[in-house]
């Protein structure tokens, strides 16, 4: 595409998902325009939790240290019955596979402000707020998006009469649950059956006030199922389920809000930040990609909040899309690479939604007899624990049983502290983001044939060995595993070398270093990358 009037990517929607995708692509130098209907960022809290995987993404975006300042490590996530007996404990404070605790609590407006500053600092990114998409058309080599300008007049979005049409090679709909892009692409939502109304209240305790509440808790009280969580440093959140006899109007009156909060907090020791009723739904787009149009975030999925994975899932979408679009826009891979986006993201998100629904069905019981049966089962230990967080089960992963260890493909890869030539650092700081070939106790470069070297050069992959044995380290080539996590990961899965994708998921792993060229050949085939092994020396 040589037409300079055609952008690389247009993103519709400037919430966290659209912001993060703009940053991922803008840092790679792509010409990106982001449009959002609202003239300013939404100023009130929504999401309050992100997990270890997303924290690793924040570091890759260059805002990891800044996010640390506006977040706090999670504590134990506890579920209690009406009598405050513990039914479930999920240790979100435990050490994760990603080098740090499982989860963190934050304030969304503070996070979006970081994203906004970063996105607007990138010279190839244009952020245009106050523009509503009204038409979307696909052509053979690009899309056209028509937008109209609007402003807020007495609290109502009002068109100004100004319009514009932009062209881009790809359009990403990150425009929320009522996505214009999804509807324009003719993509339907599947309803997975969960729907409950909850009053969500955010407040800020006065200076010096310490509230007597569980740090992160679900009070599974059939008289009023209730959630209590931090809303980031200095904030608290309560969520109350609407009971069958209550109207939405009744639940949103200020006096009702303070009545519900009264057992824990009063107007004398805290300030309300906002309160609103949200309908928790479970919806999943049937396909997330149609030609040059792709969906991400709430435009593709909505889930109950009981796992704290709504925003996290959207940020994974953006992170997954970024490296795919990078390879496509560079001409390294064809647009067919987008065909594996839905098979990867949809099953993982479906599993997360299913787990969130299961948790919600436990929490949202309002019948006392049913709640008593639930309590008895949990207190007797008759309920199995939640399944582990899902990895990828389809898409761009190696499932060649004849040489690869199938169970490793699609897992989130390990991350920890390493030492290189006497300097200790995060692994991600030692190696630039991209495809990584990591071998245990060996330098993988020694096991590459010419075709494998050419493939890795073509996709910009990095290679490194890692070892827990100080005698085997080689500066810049075989790094010392200070955390011990890499040794444990390789030992647990019985593999010697793995290929890790730019989004930190394992493409594939093999037991023998001699099988590494076959694993790389499989990656080249699945990416649709063609290389001339004879050009390897020049490429290197």
KEBA-741966 format. One record per residue (C-alpha): residue number from 1; residue in one letter; x, y, z. Coordinates in nm, 2 decimals. Layout:
<sites>
(NUM a (X Y Z))
...
</sites>
This chain:
<sites>
(1 x (0.00 0.00 0.00))
(2 x (0.17 0.32 -0.11))
(3 x (-0.11 0.57 -0.08))
(4 x (-0.01 0.80 0.20))
(5 x (-0.37 0.90 0.26))
(6 x (-0.44 0.55 0.38))
(7 x (-0.36 0.49 0.74))
(8 x (-0.23 0.16 0.87))
(9 x (-0.50 0.11 1.13))
(10 x (-0.81 0.30 1.25))
(11 x (-0.93 0.21 1.60))
(12 x (-1.29 0.30 1.69))
(13 x (-1.31 0.34 2.07))
(14 x (-1.07 0.50 2.31))
(15 x (-1.12 0.31 2.63))
(16 x (-0.84 0.10 2.78))
(17 x (-0.85 -0.15 2.49))
(18 x (-0.83 0.11 2.21))
(19 x (-0.57 0.31 2.40))
(20 x (-0.35 0.01 2.46))
(21 x (-0.37 -0.11 2.09))
(22 x (-0.29 0.24 1.97))
(23 x (0.02 0.24 2.20))
(24 x (0.13 -0.11 2.08))
(25 x (0.11 -0.01 1.72))
(26 x (0.23 0.35 1.76))
(27 x (0.55 0.23 1.93))
(28 x (0.61 0.02 1.62))
(29 x (0.58 0.33 1.41))
(30 x (0.25 0.25 1.24))
(31 x (0.02 0.53 1.13))
(32 x (-0.28 0.49 1.36))
(33 x (-0.59 0.71 1.41))
(34 x (-0.82 0.65 1.71))
(35 x (-1.17 0.79 1.73))
(36 x (-1.41 0.80 2.02))
(37 x (-1.76 0.94 2.05))
(38 x (-1.70 1.11 2.38))
(39 x (-1.50 1.44 2.38))
(40 x (-1.32 1.35 2.70))
(41 x (-1.21 1.04 2.89))
(42 x (-1.48 0.89 3.12))
(43 x (-1.38 1.03 3.47))
(44 x (-1.54 0.76 3.70))
(45 x (-1.41 0.42 3.81))
(46 x (-1.51 0.10 3.64))
(47 x (-1.26 -0.19 3.64))
(48 x (-1.05 -0.23 3.95))
(49 x (-0.85 -0.54 3.90))
(50 x (-0.57 -0.66 3.66))
(51 x (-0.37 -0.97 3.68))
(52 x (0.00 -1.06 3.66))
(53 x (-0.01 -1.13 3.28))
(54 x (-0.15 -0.78 3.22))
(55 x (0.11 -0.63 3.45))
(56 x (0.38 -0.78 3.23))
(57 x (0.21 -0.62 2.93))
(58 x (0.22 -0.28 3.11))
(59 x (0.59 -0.32 3.15))
(60 x (0.62 -0.39 2.78))
(61 x (0.43 -0.07 2.71))
(62 x (0.69 0.12 2.91))
(63 x (0.44 0.22 3.18))
(64 x (0.51 -0.06 3.43))
(65 x (0.67 0.17 3.69))
(66 x (0.39 0.43 3.65))
(67 x (0.13 0.17 3.70))
(68 x (0.30 0.06 4.02))
(69 x (0.23 0.41 4.16))
(70 x (-0.15 0.39 4.10))
(71 x (-0.21 0.03 4.20))
(72 x (-0.16 -0.21 4.49))
(73 x (-0.09 -0.58 4.52))
(74 x (-0.40 -0.79 4.58))
(75 x (-0.48 -0.97 4.90))
(76 x (-0.66 -1.30 4.96))
(77 x (-1.00 -1.31 4.77))
(78 x (-1.25 -1.45 5.02))
(79 x (-1.61 -1.57 5.00))
(80 x (-1.82 -1.57 5.31))
(81 x (-2.17 -1.70 5.39))
(82 x (-2.43 -1.49 5.57))
(83 x (-2.27 -1.58 5.91))
(84 x (-1.92 -1.47 5.78))
(85 x (-1.79 -1.83 5.77))
(86 x (-1.53 -1.87 5.50))
(87 x (-1.65 -2.06 5.20))
(88 x (-1.37 -2.00 4.95))
(89 x (-1.03 -1.85 4.95))
(90 x (-0.84 -1.76 4.63))
(91 x (-0.49 -1.64 4.70))
(92 x (-0.44 -1.35 4.46))
(93 x (-0.14 -1.24 4.67))
(94 x (0.06 -1.55 4.59))
(95 x (0.36 -1.55 4.36))
(96 x (0.26 -1.59 4.00))
(97 x (0.43 -1.73 3.69))
(98 x (0.49 -1.38 3.57))
(99 x (0.72 -1.25 3.85))
(100 x (0.50 -1.09 4.11))
(101 x (0.16 -1.15 4.28))
(102 x (-0.14 -1.30 4.09))
(103 x (-0.33 -0.97 4.09))
(104 x (-0.34 -0.60 4.15))
(105 x (-0.61 -0.34 4.24))
(106 x (-0.61 0.00 4.06))
(107 x (-0.83 0.30 3.98))
(108 x (-0.93 0.30 3.61))
(109 x (-0.94 0.68 3.55))
(110 x (-0.58 0.69 3.67))
(111 x (-0.48 0.40 3.44))
(112 x (-0.66 0.56 3.14))
(113 x (-0.48 0.89 3.21))
(114 x (-0.14 0.70 3.18))
(115 x (-0.26 0.54 2.86))
(116 x (-0.38 0.87 2.72))
(117 x (-0.05 1.05 2.79))
(118 x (0.15 0.76 2.63))
(119 x (-0.07 0.74 2.32))
(120 x (-0.07 1.11 2.26))
(121 x (0.31 1.12 2.29))
(122 x (0.36 0.89 2.00))
(123 x (0.41 1.09 1.67))
(124 x (0.24 0.83 1.44))
(125 x (-0.08 0.81 1.66))
(126 x (-0.36 1.06 1.61))
(127 x (-0.62 1.06 1.89))
(128 x (-0.95 1.23 1.79))
(129 x (-1.21 1.25 2.07))
(130 x (-1.56 1.36 2.00))
(131 x (-1.60 1.17 1.68))
(132 x (-1.88 0.91 1.63))
(133 x (-1.84 0.65 1.36))
(134 x (-2.15 0.64 1.13))
(135 x (-2.05 0.43 0.83))
(136 x (-1.80 0.16 0.76))
(137 x (-1.72 0.01 0.42))
(138 x (-1.47 -0.25 0.32))
(139 x (-1.28 -0.26 -0.01))
(140 x (-1.03 -0.49 -0.16))
(141 x (-0.73 -0.32 0.00))
(142 x (-0.87 -0.09 0.26))
(143 x (-1.17 0.03 0.47))
(144 x (-1.35 0.36 0.48))
(145 x (-1.49 0.50 0.80))
(146 x (-1.72 0.80 0.80))
(147 x (-1.74 0.99 1.13))
(148 x (-1.93 1.29 1.26))
(149 x (-1.82 1.54 1.52))
(150 x (-2.01 1.60 1.84))
(151 x (-1.99 1.80 2.16))
(152 x (-2.15 1.79 2.50))
(153 x (-2.43 2.05 2.54))
(154 x (-2.60 2.04 2.88))
(155 x (-2.49 1.68 2.92))
(156 x (-2.61 1.56 2.59))
(157 x (-2.39 1.45 2.30))
(158 x (-2.49 1.68 2.01))
(159 x (-2.36 1.67 1.65))
(160 x (-2.19 1.98 1.52))
(161 x (-2.25 1.91 1.15))
(162 x (-1.88 1.84 1.08))
(163 x (-1.79 1.51 0.92))
(164 x (-1.49 1.33 0.79))
(165 x (-1.40 1.01 0.61))
(166 x (-1.08 0.82 0.68))
(167 x (-0.92 0.52 0.51))
(168 x (-0.71 0.25 0.66))
(169 x (-0.58 -0.09 0.58))
(170 x (-0.75 -0.23 0.89))
(171 x (-1.02 -0.12 1.13))
(172 x (-1.04 -0.24 1.49))
(173 x (-1.37 -0.20 1.68))
(174 x (-1.29 -0.14 2.04))
(175 x (-1.61 0.06 2.08))
(176 x (-1.78 -0.13 2.37))
(177 x (-2.08 -0.34 2.42))
(178 x (-2.30 -0.15 2.17))
(179 x (-2.02 -0.16 1.91))
(180 x (-2.10 0.02 1.59))
(181 x (-1.81 -0.17 1.42))
(182 x (-1.95 -0.51 1.53))
(183 x (-2.30 -0.43 1.39))
(184 x (-2.16 -0.29 1.07))
(185 x (-1.95 -0.60 1.01))
(186 x (-2.27 -0.81 1.06))
(187 x (-2.13 -1.00 1.36))
(188 x (-2.38 -1.14 1.61))
(189 x (-2.36 -1.18 1.98))
(190 x (-2.42 -1.52 2.15))
(191 x (-2.60 -1.48 2.49))
(192 x (-2.46 -1.73 2.74))
(193 x (-2.74 -1.68 2.98))
(194 x (-2.62 -1.48 3.28))
(195 x (-2.80 -1.15 3.36))
(196 x (-2.82 -0.97 3.70))
(197 x (-2.85 -0.61 3.81))
(198 x (-2.60 -0.48 4.06))
(199 x (-2.56 -0.14 4.23))
(200 x (-2.19 -0.04 4.21))
(201 x (-2.07 0.22 4.45))
(202 x (-1.72 0.38 4.46))
(203 x (-1.62 0.60 4.75))
(204 x (-1.31 0.75 4.90))
(205 x (-1.27 0.71 5.28))
(206 x (-1.17 1.03 5.46))
(207 x (-0.80 1.07 5.56))
(208 x (-0.71 0.84 5.84))
(209 x (-1.03 0.64 5.83))
(210 x (-0.98 0.26 5.84))
(211 x (-1.28 0.06 5.75))
(212 x (-1.36 -0.28 5.92))
(213 x (-1.42 -0.48 5.60))
(214 x (-1.25 -0.78 5.43))
(215 x (-0.99 -0.65 5.19))
(216 x (-1.14 -0.84 4.89))
(217 x (-1.46 -1.03 4.97))
(218 x (-1.79 -1.17 4.84))
(219 x (-2.05 -1.18 5.11))
(220 x (-2.27 -1.46 4.98))
(221 x (-2.57 -1.35 5.20))
(222 x (-2.90 -1.45 5.04))
(223 x (-3.06 -1.14 5.20))
(224 x (-2.83 -0.92 4.99))
(225 x (-2.53 -1.06 4.80))
(226 x (-2.25 -0.81 4.83))
(227 x (-1.90 -0.75 4.70))
(228 x (-1.63 -0.55 4.88))
(229 x (-1.30 -0.46 4.71))
(230 x (-1.04 -0.19 4.70))
(231 x (-1.09 0.05 4.41))
(232 x (-0.71 0.12 4.39))
(233 x (-0.50 0.31 4.65))
(234 x (-0.73 0.53 4.86))
(235 x (-1.06 0.40 4.72))
(236 x (-1.31 0.14 4.81))
(237 x (-1.59 -0.03 4.62))
(238 x (-1.92 -0.20 4.72))
(239 x (-2.15 -0.39 4.49))
(240 x (-2.50 -0.49 4.59))
(241 x (-2.72 -0.73 4.39))
(242 x (-3.07 -0.60 4.31))
(243 x (-3.33 -0.82 4.48))
(244 x (-3.64 -0.94 4.29))
(245 x (-3.88 -0.70 4.46))
(246 x (-3.66 -0.39 4.40))
(247 x (-3.69 -0.14 4.11))
(248 x (-3.39 0.01 3.94))
(249 x (-3.51 0.36 4.04))
(250 x (-3.54 0.26 4.41))
(251 x (-3.19 0.11 4.41))
(252 x (-3.03 0.43 4.28))
(253 x (-3.17 0.68 4.53))
(254 x (-2.89 0.84 4.75))
(255 x (-3.07 0.74 5.07))
(256 x (-3.08 0.38 4.96))
(257 x (-2.71 0.39 4.87))
(258 x (-2.62 0.51 5.23))
(259 x (-2.87 0.26 5.38))
(260 x (-2.68 -0.03 5.21))
(261 x (-2.34 0.11 5.31))
(262 x (-2.44 0.18 5.67))
(263 x (-2.30 -0.14 5.83))
(264 x (-1.95 -0.04 5.71))
(265 x (-1.93 0.33 5.62))
(266 x (-2.13 0.65 5.67))
(267 x (-2.13 1.00 5.51))
(268 x (-1.93 1.12 5.81))
(269 x (-1.62 0.92 5.72))
(270 x (-1.63 0.88 5.34))
(271 x (-1.72 1.07 5.02))
(272 x (-1.92 0.91 4.74))
(273 x (-1.73 0.91 4.41))
(274 x (-2.02 0.76 4.20))
(275 x (-2.29 0.50 4.21))
(276 x (-2.48 0.33 3.93))
(277 x (-2.67 0.01 3.85))
(278 x (-2.50 -0.22 3.60))
(279 x (-2.65 -0.52 3.43))
(280 x (-2.39 -0.80 3.44))
(281 x (-2.42 -1.00 3.12))
(282 x (-2.24 -1.29 2.95))
(283 x (-2.22 -1.22 2.58))
(284 x (-1.97 -1.35 2.32))
(285 x (-1.93 -1.24 1.95))
(286 x (-1.97 -1.54 1.72))
(287 x (-1.67 -1.42 1.51))
(288 x (-1.41 -1.15 1.60))
(289 x (-1.29 -1.09 1.25))
(290 x (-1.45 -1.01 0.92))
(291 x (-1.21 -0.93 0.63))
(292 x (-1.03 -0.61 0.73))
(293 x (-1.24 -0.55 1.04))
(294 x (-1.15 -0.69 1.38))
(295 x (-1.31 -0.67 1.72))
(296 x (-1.15 -0.63 2.06))
(297 x (-1.27 -0.58 2.42))
(298 x (-1.63 -0.54 2.51))
(299 x (-1.72 -0.52 2.14))
(300 x (-1.63 -0.89 2.13))
(301 x (-1.72 -1.01 2.48))
(302 x (-1.89 -0.92 2.81))
(303 x (-1.87 -1.11 3.13))
(304 x (-1.98 -1.10 3.49))
(305 x (-1.71 -0.93 3.71))
(306 x (-1.66 -1.21 3.97))
(307 x (-1.31 -1.30 3.82))
(308 x (-1.21 -0.95 3.75))
(309 x (-1.13 -1.04 3.39))
(310 x (-1.34 -0.80 3.18))
(311 x (-1.08 -0.54 3.11))
(312 x (-0.79 -0.79 3.13))
(313 x (-0.95 -1.00 2.85))
(314 x (-0.98 -0.69 2.63))
(315 x (-0.62 -0.59 2.69))
(316 x (-0.52 -0.95 2.59))
(317 x (-0.72 -0.90 2.27))
(318 x (-0.52 -0.58 2.19))
(319 x (-0.18 -0.75 2.28))
(320 x (-0.27 -1.05 2.06))
(321 x (-0.37 -0.83 1.77))
(322 x (-0.07 -0.60 1.79))
(323 x (0.19 -0.86 1.69))
(324 x (-0.03 -1.01 1.42))
(325 x (-0.09 -0.67 1.26))
(326 x (0.28 -0.59 1.29))
(327 x (0.37 -0.90 1.08))
(328 x (0.10 -0.83 0.83))
(329 x (0.17 -0.46 0.79))
(330 x (0.54 -0.54 0.75))
(331 x (0.46 -0.79 0.47))
(332 x (0.62 -1.07 0.66))
(333 x (0.29 -1.26 0.70))
(334 x (-0.03 -1.24 0.49))
(335 x (-0.36 -1.12 0.62))
(336 x (-0.45 -1.48 0.67))
(337 x (-0.27 -1.45 1.00))
(338 x (-0.59 -1.29 1.13))
(339 x (-0.78 -1.61 1.07))
(340 x (-0.63 -1.76 1.39))
(341 x (-0.73 -1.46 1.61))
(342 x (-1.08 -1.58 1.68))
(343 x (-0.98 -1.95 1.73))
(344 x (-0.73 -1.83 1.99))
(345 x (-0.92 -1.56 2.17))
(346 x (-1.28 -1.69 2.17))
(347 x (-1.22 -2.02 2.35))
(348 x (-1.00 -1.86 2.61))
(349 x (-1.26 -1.59 2.68))
(350 x (-1.54 -1.84 2.67))
(351 x (-1.37 -2.04 2.94))
(352 x (-1.32 -1.72 3.15))
(353 x (-1.69 -1.63 3.10))
(354 x (-1.80 -1.98 3.20))
(355 x (-1.59 -1.96 3.52))
(356 x (-1.72 -1.61 3.59))
(357 x (-2.08 -1.73 3.55))
(358 x (-2.01 -2.03 3.78))
(359 x (-1.88 -1.79 4.04))
(360 x (-2.17 -1.56 3.99))
(361 x (-2.42 -1.84 4.03))
(362 x (-2.26 -1.92 4.37))
(363 x (-2.26 -1.56 4.48))
(364 x (-2.60 -1.45 4.35))
(365 x (-2.82 -1.70 4.54))
(366 x (-3.10 -1.51 4.71))
(367 x (-3.31 -1.81 4.82))
(368 x (-3.22 -1.90 5.19))
(369 x (-3.27 -2.27 5.15))
(370 x (-3.06 -2.29 4.83))
(371 x (-2.79 -2.08 5.01))
(372 x (-2.79 -2.32 5.30))
(373 x (-2.73 -2.61 5.07))
(374 x (-2.45 -2.42 4.90))
(375 x (-2.29 -2.34 5.23))
(376 x (-2.30 -2.70 5.35))
(377 x (-2.13 -2.82 5.04))
(378 x (-1.85 -2.57 5.06))
(379 x (-1.80 -2.61 5.43))
(380 x (-1.78 -2.99 5.39))
(381 x (-1.52 -2.95 5.12))
(382 x (-1.75 -3.12 4.86))
(383 x (-1.70 -2.85 4.59))
(384 x (-1.40 -2.88 4.36))
(385 x (-1.16 -2.58 4.33))
(386 x (-1.18 -2.35 4.03))
(387 x (-1.00 -2.48 3.72))
(388 x (-0.66 -2.32 3.64))
(389 x (-0.67 -2.01 3.42))
(390 x (-0.71 -2.12 3.06))
(391 x (-0.44 -2.09 2.80))
(392 x (-0.48 -2.12 2.43))
(393 x (-0.62 -2.44 2.28))
(394 x (-0.63 -2.35 1.91))
(395 x (-0.48 -2.10 1.66))
(396 x (-0.11 -2.03 1.62))
(397 x (0.03 -2.30 1.84))
(398 x (0.23 -2.62 1.75))
(399 x (0.04 -2.94 1.80))
(400 x (0.28 -3.17 1.61))
(401 x (0.29 -3.47 1.84))
(402 x (0.56 -3.64 1.64))
(403 x (0.83 -3.40 1.77))
(404 x (0.66 -3.14 2.00))
(405 x (0.52 -3.16 2.35))
(406 x (0.16 -3.08 2.28))
(407 x (0.06 -2.99 2.64))
(408 x (0.30 -2.70 2.65))
(409 x (0.17 -2.52 2.34))
(410 x (-0.07 -2.24 2.44))
(411 x (0.05 -2.21 2.80))
(412 x (0.14 -1.86 2.93))
(413 x (0.52 -1.86 2.95))
(414 x (0.72 -1.82 3.26))
(415 x (0.89 -1.49 3.35))
(416 x (1.14 -1.40 3.62))
(417 x (1.46 -1.23 3.72))
(418 x (1.77 -1.32 3.54))
(419 x (2.14 -1.22 3.56))
(420 x (2.34 -1.13 3.25))
(421 x (2.71 -1.06 3.29))
(422 x (2.67 -0.97 3.66))
(423 x (2.37 -0.75 3.61))
(424 x (2.03 -0.86 3.75))
(425 x (1.71 -0.76 3.56))
(426 x (1.37 -0.87 3.44))
(427 x (1.40 -1.12 3.15))
(428 x (1.18 -0.89 2.94))
(429 x (1.44 -0.61 3.00))
(430 x (1.71 -0.83 2.88))
(431 x (1.54 -0.92 2.55))
(432 x (1.33 -0.70 2.33))
(433 x (0.97 -0.80 2.28))
(434 x (0.91 -1.04 1.99))
(435 x (0.94 -1.41 1.92))
(436 x (1.19 -1.57 2.17))
(437 x (1.36 -1.91 2.14))
(438 x (1.47 -2.01 2.49))
(439 x (1.67 -2.32 2.56))
(440 x (1.76 -2.47 2.90))
(441 x (2.14 -2.50 2.97))
(442 x (2.23 -2.44 2.61))
(443 x (2.26 -2.17 2.34))
(444 x (1.99 -2.24 2.09))
(445 x (2.19 -2.08 1.81))
(446 x (2.41 -2.39 1.81))
(447 x (2.12 -2.61 1.70))
(448 x (1.98 -2.40 1.41))
(449 x (2.01 -2.50 1.05))
(450 x (2.02 -2.24 0.77))
(451 x (1.65 -2.25 0.71))
(452 x (1.58 -2.20 1.08))
(453 x (1.82 -1.91 1.10))
(454 x (1.66 -1.75 0.80))
(455 x (1.31 -1.79 0.95))
(456 x (1.42 -1.63 1.28))
(457 x (1.59 -1.35 1.10))
(458 x (1.28 -1.28 0.89))
(459 x (1.05 -1.25 1.19))
(460 x (1.30 -1.07 1.41))
(461 x (1.32 -1.35 1.67))
(462 x (1.57 -1.34 1.96))
(463 x (1.74 -1.65 2.09))
(464 x (1.89 -1.71 2.44))
(465 x (1.98 -1.99 2.67))
(466 x (1.89 -1.99 3.04))
(467 x (2.05 -2.19 3.32))
(468 x (2.05 -2.22 3.70))
(469 x (2.41 -2.34 3.69))
(470 x (2.65 -2.04 3.71))
(471 x (2.92 -2.24 3.54))
(472 x (2.71 -2.26 3.22))
(473 x (2.64 -1.89 3.18))
(474 x (2.77 -1.70 2.88))
(475 x (2.74 -1.32 2.87))
(476 x (2.46 -1.22 2.63))
(477 x (2.39 -1.58 2.53))
(478 x (2.31 -1.81 2.83))
(479 x (2.15 -1.61 3.11))
(480 x (2.15 -1.70 3.48))
(481 x (1.80 -1.80 3.61))
(482 x (1.80 -1.60 3.93))
(483 x (1.44 -1.67 4.00))
(484 x (1.46 -2.05 3.95))
(485 x (1.13 -2.03 3.76))
(486 x (1.27 -2.12 3.42))
(487 x (1.44 -2.43 3.55))
(488 x (1.11 -2.54 3.72))
(489 x (0.91 -2.47 3.41))
(490 x (1.13 -2.67 3.18))
(491 x (1.16 -2.95 3.43))
(492 x (0.79 -2.96 3.50))
(493 x (0.70 -3.00 3.13))
(494 x (1.00 -3.22 3.04))
(495 x (1.12 -2.99 2.76))
(496 x (1.46 -2.84 2.67))
(497 x (1.37 -2.55 2.43))
(498 x (1.06 -2.35 2.36))
(499 x (0.94 -2.07 2.13))
(500 x (0.75 -1.79 2.30))
(501 x (0.53 -1.56 2.10))
(502 x (0.54 -1.18 2.13))
(503 x (0.23 -1.20 2.36))
(504 x (0.41 -1.44 2.60))
(505 x (0.22 -1.75 2.50))
(506 x (0.42 -2.06 2.42))
(507 x (0.41 -2.15 2.05))
(508 x (0.56 -2.49 2.11))
(509 x (0.83 -2.68 2.29))
(510 x (1.05 -2.99 2.22))
(511 x (1.23 -3.24 2.44))
(512 x (1.54 -3.25 2.22))
(513 x (1.74 -2.96 2.10))
(514 x (1.79 -3.14 1.77))
(515 x (1.41 -3.10 1.71))
(516 x (1.44 -2.72 1.73))
(517 x (1.47 -2.67 1.35))
(518 x (1.15 -2.87 1.29))
(519 x (0.97 -2.65 1.55))
(520 x (1.08 -2.34 1.37))
(521 x (0.98 -2.48 1.04))
(522 x (0.63 -2.54 1.18))
(523 x (0.62 -2.18 1.30))
(524 x (0.72 -2.06 0.96))
(525 x (0.45 -2.27 0.80))
(526 x (0.17 -2.15 1.03))
(527 x (0.28 -1.79 0.99))
(528 x (0.29 -1.82 0.61))
(529 x (0.64 -1.69 0.62))
(530 x (0.85 -1.78 0.32))
(531 x (1.23 -1.75 0.35))
(532 x (1.53 -1.84 0.13))
(533 x (1.78 -2.02 0.35))
(534 x (2.05 -1.91 0.11))
(535 x (1.98 -1.55 0.22))
(536 x (2.03 -1.64 0.59))
(537 x (2.39 -1.50 0.61))
(538 x (2.29 -1.17 0.46))
(539 x (1.98 -1.14 0.68))
(540 x (2.18 -1.22 0.99))
</sites>
